[in-house]
Amino acid sequence: MAYSGNRGLVRVIKATQYSWQGLRAAYRHEEAFRQETWLCVLLLPLGLYLGDGGTEKALLIGSALLLPLVEILNSAIEATVDRFGAEQHELAGRAKDMGSAAVALAILLLVAVWGLVLFVD
């Protein structure tokens, strides 16, 4: 891997630019990420309002933010697999299925955390 030579503040600025490009690409090209982004726009303020104390607020917000994070990783896996061609390969299919499973688990975690925090006590 080539070393970029960027250090200090320049490295931070470049990393921020790359992260912003990744977020924009995910929003532009991934319908699921757009849906999850708008879900977060709704859930983040609700989590701040409905959470009783810092721990509950952190759980509600964290579980909501985890979903688009996992979706970005899933989309990165899919883009990488698709980059190498459309032919069917067992490992490519497994990688895509595992990425999808990660998203499903993130959804399950979101539902479980919100349900337990808001409805169990």
PyMOL commands that set and color helices and strands:
alter all, ss='L'
color gray80, all
select helices_A, chain A and resi 8-29+31-50+54-83+90-119
alter helices_A, ss='H'
color red, helices_A
deselect
rebuild
show_as cartoon
